[in-house]
């Protein structure tokens, strides 16, 4: 059963290189995509038909769903289950993150 809530893991990849994190995902059979968002941008509430994993690489971002709100910095990981409505706000310096369809 898929969790109806965001799953946040503070510092899960702290101190690991982008390449090392991508390699971990490849070993699990997942392809990752490096995404950069401009400063002070945001995404309106939306859902995805698949589960996604996001790992903050540079900058900062906030991901929210209902009463859940997580401020992410490099090394933090969040899993967004399929069908969970959420928003994202990117920091004053923008944000670069790995985007993984799980």
Secondary structure, 3 states (H helix, E strand, C coil): CCCCCCEEECCCCCCCCHHHHHHHHHHCCCCEEEEEECCCCEEEEECCCCCEEEEEEEEEEEEEECCEEEEEECCCEEEECCCCCEEEEEEEEEEEEEEEEC
